[in-house]
């Protein structure tokens, strides 16, 4: 990730970190048999949507 941040803008690299949300949710479900509540999913959705918006706005000419 350090090399990726050195080679590309943060707005392009950051969305790849969102896979951590999916991984953490999966581990929580498999290991602890719990899923995040609705507020957590809503917050994750807002964060992901903002990241995608930034990527789209950064790549426009």
ABEGO torsion letter per residue (X at the ends): XAAAAAABBAAAAAAAAAAAAAAAAAAAAAAAGBBBBAAAAAAAAAAAAAAAAAAAAAABX
